[in-house]
């Protein structure tokens, strides 16, 4: 090509015009309209020019670009293809064709044209596009080689390092971490590179490096994915002293509800314990005190020591430093949340009793007790238990005391009022159901204060497709999603369901009126609509007279005499294609709890407030590994949680082969086992090359659990879907169980 032709090509946007002339006037106007975003006008001008000059390559190319930008890839391919007839060796035309083919999901054709671009216009950007097409063809090794060639051309392009990291990650290659690190170093605000770096550290089994990376990322950028990754990392990693950004990320995670606060409790306490001496005033810990039970032996001991100092000073009349009232109120709010599970000595109990008598005498004499005295009492027992608590609540107090009275007097009074408004839908006649009901009447569980803030609602089908790719769940209804939360307890899961799932309407049932009243109060305080709370026994769920698109039954079936009967009863209420989320204890997973229950039986601890306090205190002193694990469990850090964990009136467990047999017999399809990212990664490493179906193979999970007996130490979390045969069986059972309306 001579110099004149090259000038003509440059003036025509990279496509030489026949005869070596510049752009015609119509195309000059079309190019200006394209540049200004007036795409329809640009297309019309090109069409007018082509009517007079058919086959003009520049006009066809510009029409192709317009069609591509307007989301019409098929039209773009037609225009670019026609341009090739006149300009077969122009890189821009091949580039446009490749992009359009990628938009249509035709990566083979895209690769062919990207390779032609690489021949005509070698460069890093061209190789980047080619490598991306190879990734879409599931050829990560070829893509990685292409990206490496591109980096030899331009090693300063962060997108290339990111793309190389993605390819190496698909190959389970350890160098993915370094590739993502290069991308981040070149562009500190590169969101996807930050996310890739954290994910690659997790995939390599290095939770500590992942935590360090996600904390550094959150100092620069903020995405929902990074928040989720922080929660995943901080639960599995061991926070280290001096880790940049850690305290601030934890403070935000708690304050902004990136997950349930109790899931962050242990990590927040660990961060506080990193300081020497232990700093009970650290920001994450102060935030946690109002949100969830403290979950760390050393931190609990420091706080109980602080409580004892305050008690001794108030009881003796000694002077206290400024800020004592604020400290006492923070401790009191925490103690109410954990239901006064912290151990107390007989001497402490006696001093508190004397303070309570003094408060009572003041009230009887028409005077108000000192604020600090009330706050210190509230660290040992709820203010609502004081005779005359209503007189306290009726007076004007400083904000700290008013908040305590609202928590410890007002909220329980509101729950008592709400009990009378809850409908009872079924009788509770089963002996085990009655015993379980009585336990939760005394100790509603879990005693939550705040829960995760869902950023936006998602359709259940979309969530299932993302969480269990390849499971091919049957489609769910497009309209209202009718959900049953069976054994809803204190309502946390019901609230999260309505907040997280699009168009969900929830019926939440439980045996315990105390739990349902707690749920109703919190649901109203959060301004959440779309939940009806009803007292019912799930064994009698057929009497509800309704069917559902989704049923959630978490932590309930293993508290029944026959969990399979409970599962069948609920399955009968699912519509064909309906989805159920089932959580169960496994026998291996409950090994620590069995050891604890045997120890409790030997020691004679009772499921009373004093018995639970003594049990926890003794458990923390045991040297056994199982005792250390249990004492660090969030469930062991409150009275209701400890009773549910270690003193339950009815507990059973299952094996994975039993679950597999039940699903097969009932015609229910397993969509997937929901586990943490760390557990899933370990499972994939133990089952290499088996694909997504292995994640739905309970026999493989059974072998995995045998090697990792605590992998389901929380619960086995299953998502299943009902087939047509199971629907017919369930309908027959439902019809048989319904009462005769004429009776």
Residue pairs with C-beta under 8 A, 6 or more apart in sequence:
1 9
1 16
4 20
5 16
5 20
8 16
8 17
8 20
8 21
8 22
9 15
9 16
9 17
11 17
11 22
11 23
12 22
12 23
12 27
12 58
13 23
13 31
13 58
13 61
13 62
13 92
14 90
14 91
14 92
15 57
15 58
15 61
15 83
15 87
15 90
15 92
15 93
16 57
16 87
16 90
17 23
17 56
17 57
17 58
18 56
18 86
23 31
23 58
24 49
24 53
26 45
26 46
26 48
26 49
27 45
27 46
27 49
27 56
27 58
27 59
27 62
29 45
30 41
30 42
30 43
30 45
30 46
30 49
30 59
30 62
31 42
31 62
33 39
33 41
33 42
33 45
34 42
34 62
34 65
34 66
39 66
39 69
39 70
42 62
42 66
43 63
43 66
43 67
46 59
46 60
46 62
46 63
46 66
47 63
49 56
49 59
50 56
50 59
50 60
50 63
53 59
55 82
55 85
55 86
56 86
57 83
57 86
57 87
57 90
57 93
58 83
60 79
60 80
60 82
60 83
60 86
61 79
61 80
61 83
61 87
61 90
61 92
61 93
61 96
63 79
64 75
64 76
64 77
64 78
64 79
64 80
64 83
64 93
64 96
64 97
64 100
65 76
65 96
67 73
67 75
67 76
67 79
67 100
68 76
68 96
68 99
68 100
68 103
71 103
73 100
73 101
73 103
73 104
74 100
74 104
76 96
76 97
76 99
76 100
76 103
77 97
77 100
77 101
77 104
80 93
80 96
80 97
80 100
81 97
83 90
83 93
84 90
84 93
84 94
84 97
87 93
89 120
90 120
91 116
91 117
91 120
91 121
91 126
94 113
94 114
94 116
94 117
94 120
95 113
95 114
95 117
95 121
95 126
95 129
97 109
97 113
98 109
98 110
98 111
98 112
98 113
98 114
98 117
98 129
98 133
99 110
99 129
101 107
101 109
101 110
101 113
102 110
102 132
102 133
102 136
107 133
107 134
107 136
107 137
108 137
110 133
110 136
111 130
111 133
111 134
111 137
114 126
114 129
114 130
114 133
115 130
117 126
117 129
117 130
118 126
118 127
118 130
122 153
123 153
123 154
124 150
124 151
124 153
124 154
124 157
124 160
125 157
127 146
127 147
127 149
127 150
127 153
128 147
128 150
128 157
128 159
128 160
128 163
130 146
131 143
131 144
131 146
131 147
131 150
131 163
131 167
132 143
132 163
134 140
134 142
134 143
134 146
135 143
135 163
135 166
135 167
135 170
140 167
140 168
140 170
140 171
141 167
141 171
143 163
143 167
144 164
144 167
144 168
144 171
144 173
147 160
147 163
147 164
147 167
148 164
150 157
150 160
151 157
151 160
151 161
151 164
154 160
156 186
157 186
158 182
158 183
158 184
158 186
158 187
158 190
158 193
159 183
161 179
161 180
161 182
161 183
161 186
161 193
162 179
162 180
162 183
162 190
162 192
162 193
162 196
164 179
165 176
165 177
165 179
165 180
165 183
165 193
165 196
165 197
165 200
166 176
166 196
168 175
168 176
168 179
169 176
169 196
169 199
169 200
169 203
172 203
174 204
176 196
176 200
176 203
176 204
177 197
177 200
177 201
177 204
177 209
180 193
180 194
180 196
180 197
180 200
181 197
183 190
183 193
183 196
183 197
184 190
184 193
184 194
184 197
184 217
187 193
188 220
189 220
189 221
191 221
191 223
191 226
194 213
194 214
194 217
194 220
194 221
194 226
195 217
195 223
195 225
195 226
195 229
197 213
197 217
198 210
198 213
198 214
198 217
198 226
198 229
198 233
199 210
199 229
201 207
201 209
201 210
201 213
202 210
202 229
202 232
202 233
202 677
202 678
202 681
203 681
205 681
205 682
207 233
207 236
207 237
207 238
207 678
208 237
208 238
208 240
210 229
210 233
210 237
211 230
211 233
211 234
211 237
211 239
211 243
211 246
212 240
212 243
212 244
214 226
214 229
214 230
214 233
214 249
215 230
215 243
215 244
215 245
215 246
215 249
216 244
216 245
217 226
218 226
218 227
218 230
218 245
218 248
218 249
218 252
219 244
219 245
219 248
224 455
227 253
227 258
228 258
230 249
230 253
230 258
231 253
231 258
231 259
231 263
231 264
232 676
232 677
232 678
234 249
234 250
234 253
234 264
234 267
235 263
235 264
235 266
235 267
235 676
236 676
236 678
238 270
239 246
239 267
239 270
239 271
239 274
240 274
241 274
241 275
246 271
247 271
247 282
247 283
247 284
250 264
250 267
250 268
250 271
250 284
251 283
251 284
251 287
252 258
253 259
253 264
254 261
254 264
254 268
254 284
254 287
254 288
254 291
255 287
256 453
257 450
257 451
257 452
257 453
258 264
258 452
258 453
259 452
260 292
260 448
260 450
260 451
260 452
260 492
261 288
261 291
261 292
261 449
261 450
261 451
262 291
262 292
262 293
262 295
262 446
262 448
262 634
263 634
264 288
264 292
265 288
265 292
265 293
265 294
265 295
265 296
265 634
265 637
266 295
266 296
266 632
266 634
268 284
268 285
268 287
268 288
269 285
269 288
269 294
269 295
269 296
269 299
270 296
271 282
271 284
271 285
272 278
272 279
272 280
272 282
272 284
272 285
272 296
272 299
273 296
273 298
273 299
275 282
278 298
278 299
278 302
279 285
280 299
280 302
280 303
280 306
285 294
285 299
286 330
288 294
289 330
289 331
289 333
289 334
289 337
290 330
290 333
290 334
290 337
290 449
291 337
291 449
291 450
292 337
292 448
292 449
292 450
292 634
293 334
293 337
293 338
293 341
293 634
293 637
293 638
293 641
294 300
294 303
294 334
294 338
294 637
295 632
295 633
295 634
295 636
295 637
296 632
297 620
297 631
297 632
300 342
300 620
300 637
303 331
303 334
303 342
304 342
304 343
306 327
306 331
307 331
307 335
307 342
307 376
307 379
307 380
308 348
310 320
310 324
310 327
310 328
310 331
310 372
310 376
310 379
311 348
311 351
311 352
311 355
311 376
311 379
311 380
312 318
312 351
313 319
313 320
313 324
314 320
314 355
314 372
314 373
314 376
315 351
315 354
315 355
320 372
324 372
325 371
325 372
325 375
325 398
325 400
326 400
328 372
328 375
328 376
328 378
328 379
329 375
329 378
329 400
329 401
329 403
329 404
331 379
332 375
332 376
332 378
332 379
332 404
332 408
333 403
333 404
333 407
335 342
335 378
335 379
335 380
336 378
336 382
336 407
336 408
337 447
337 449
337 638
338 447
338 637
338 638
338 639
339 443
339 447
339 609
339 638
339 639
339 640
340 380
340 381
340 382
340 609
340 613
340 639
341 612
341 613
341 616
341 637
341 638
341 639
341 642
342 613
343 613
343 614
343 616
343 617
344 352
344 380
344 613
348 380
349 380
352 376
352 377
352 380
352 381
355 373
355 376
355 377
356 377
356 381
356 386
358 369
358 373
359 369
359 373
359 374
359 377
359 386
360 386
360 387
360 388
362 368
362 369
363 369
363 387
363 388
363 391
363 392
364 388
368 392
368 395
371 397
371 398
371 400
371 401
374 383
374 392
374 401
374 404
375 400
375 401
375 404
377 383
377 386
378 404
378 408
382 408
382 409
382 412
383 389
383 392
383 404
383 405
383 408
383 409
384 408
384 409
384 412
384 413
386 392
389 405
389 409
390 409
392 405
392 409
393 405
393 409
393 410
396 402
397 405
411 521
414 521
415 514
415 517
415 518
415 520
415 521
416 517
418 517
418 520
418 521
419 513
419 514
419 516
419 517
421 520
422 513
422 516
422 517
422 520
422 533
422 534
422 535
423 534
423 535
424 534
424 535
424 536
425 509
425 534
425 535
425 536
425 543
425 544
426 535
426 536
426 537
426 540
426 541
426 543
426 544
427 537
427 540
428 434
428 437
428 511
428 535
428 537
429 537
430 537
430 539
430 561
432 559
432 560
432 561
432 650
433 511
433 537
433 539
433 560
435 649
435 650
436 511
436 559
436 649
436 650
437 511
437 512
438 649
439 607
439 643
439 648
439 649
440 489
440 510
440 511
440 512
440 514
440 515
441 512
441 513
441 514
441 515
442 514
443 639
443 640
443 643
443 644
444 489
444 490
444 512
444 514
444 515
444 518
444 640
445 489
445 490
445 515
445 640
445 641
445 643
445 644
446 489
446 490
446 492
446 635
446 638
446 640
446 641
446 644
447 490
447 518
447 638
447 640
447 641
448 490
448 492
448 522
451 492
451 495
451 496
452 496
452 499
453 499
454 496
454 499
454 500
457 499
457 500
457 501
457 502
457 503
457 504
458 500
458 501
458 502
459 476
459 481
459 501
459 502
459 503
460 476
460 481
460 501
460 502
460 504
460 549
460 550
460 579
461 473
461 475
461 476
463 501
464 471
464 473
464 579
464 671
464 719
465 471
465 473
467 672
467 674
467 719
468 671
468 672
468 692
468 695
468 696
468 719
469 692
470 691
470 692
470 693
471 671
471 672
471 692
471 696
473 579
473 671
473 721
474 577
474 721
475 577
476 549
476 550
476 577
476 578
476 579
477 549
479 503
480 503
480 504
480 505
481 501
481 502
481 503
481 504
481 505
481 549
481 550
482 505
482 507
482 546
482 547
482 548
482 549
482 550
483 497
483 501
483 504
483 505
483 506
483 507
483 548
483 549
483 550
483 551
483 552
484 506
484 507
484 508
484 509
484 541
484 544
484 546
484 548
484 550
484 551
484 552
484 570
484 573
485 493
485 494
485 497
485 506
485 507
485 508
485 509
485 551
485 552
485 553
486 509
486 538
486 541
486 551
486 552
486 553
486 556
486 570
487 509
487 510
487 511
487 538
487 553
487 554
487 555
487 556
487 559
488 494
488 508
488 509
488 510
488 515
488 516
488 519
488 533
489 510
489 512
489 515
489 519
489 555
490 515
490 518
490 519
490 522
491 508
491 515
491 516
491 518
491 519
491 520
491 522
491 523
491 531
491 533
492 519
493 552
493 554
494 506
494 508
494 519
494 523
494 531
494 533
495 519
495 522
495 523
495 526
495 528
495 531
497 504
497 506
497 552
498 504
498 505
498 506
498 528
498 529
498 530
498 531
499 528
504 530
504 550
505 530
506 530
506 531
506 532
507 531
507 532
507 534
507 544
507 546
507 548
508 516
508 519
508 531
508 532
508 533
508 534
509 533
509 534
509 535
509 536
509 538
509 541
509 544
510 516
510 519
510 533
510 535
510 536
511 535
511 536
511 537
512 535
513 535
516 533
516 534
516 535
519 533
520 533
523 531
523 533
534 544
536 543
536 544
538 553
538 556
538 566
538 569
538 570
539 560
539 565
539 566
539 569
540 569
541 569
541 570
541 572
541 573
542 569
542 572
542 573
542 733
542 734
542 737
542 738
543 737
543 738
543 739
544 573
545 738
546 573
547 573
547 574
547 575
547 578
547 734
548 573
548 574
548 575
548 578
549 574
549 575
549 578
549 579
550 578
550 579
550 580
550 581
551 570
551 571
551 573
551 574
551 578
551 579
551 580
551 581
552 580
552 581
553 566
553 567
553 570
553 580
553 581
553 582
553 583
554 581
554 582
554 583
554 715
555 583
555 715
556 566
556 583
557 563
557 566
557 567
557 582
557 584
558 584
558 585
558 651
558 652
558 653
558 654
559 648
559 650
559 651
559 652
560 566
560 650
560 652
561 650
563 584
563 652
563 654
564 662
567 582
567 662
567 666
568 666
568 733
569 733
569 737
570 580
571 580
571 666
571 668
571 722
571 726
571 730
572 729
572 730
572 731
572 733
572 734
572 737
573 730
573 734
574 580
574 722
574 726
574 727
574 730
575 722
575 727
576 722
576 723
576 724
576 727
577 721
577 722
577 723
577 727
578 721
578 722
579 671
579 719
579 720
579 721
579 722
580 668
580 719
580 720
580 721
580 722
581 674
581 717
581 718
581 719
582 717
582 718
582 719
582 720
583 715
583 716
583 717
583 718
584 653
584 654
584 659
584 715
584 716
584 718
585 651
585 652
585 653
585 654
585 715
585 716
586 653
586 654
586 655
586 656
586 705
586 712
586 715
586 716
587 653
587 654
587 655
588 655
588 705
588 706
588 709
588 710
588 712
589 653
589 705
589 709
589 710
589 711
589 712
589 713
589 714
589 715
589 716
590 651
590 653
590 713
591 626
591 709
591 710
591 713
592 626
592 629
592 630
592 710
592 713
593 630
593 645
593 646
593 651
595 624
595 626
596 619
596 626
596 627
596 630
596 646
597 646
599 622
599 627
600 615
600 646
600 647
603 615
603 618
605 611
605 612
605 614
605 615
605 618
605 647
607 643
607 647
609 639
612 639
612 642
612 643
612 647
613 639
615 642
615 646
616 631
616 636
616 642
619 627
619 630
619 631
619 636
620 627
620 631
622 628
629 710
629 713
630 636
630 645
630 646
633 645
634 641
635 641
635 642
635 644
635 645
636 642
636 645
636 646
654 716
655 702
656 698
656 699
656 701
656 702
656 705
656 716
657 698
657 699
657 702
659 698
659 716
659 718
660 698
660 699
662 668
663 669
663 670
663 698
663 720
666 726
666 729
667 722
667 723
667 725
667 726
667 729
668 720
668 721
668 722
668 723
668 726
669 720
669 721
669 722
669 723
670 696
670 698
670 718
670 719
670 720
671 696
671 719
671 720
671 721
672 695
672 696
672 718
672 719
673 695
673 696
673 698
673 701
673 716
673 717
673 718
674 717
674 718
674 719
675 683
675 711
675 717
679 708
679 711
680 695
682 704
682 708
682 711
683 694
683 695
683 700
683 701
683 704
684 694
686 704
686 707
687 694
687 700
687 704
690 700
694 700
704 711
705 711
705 712
722 730
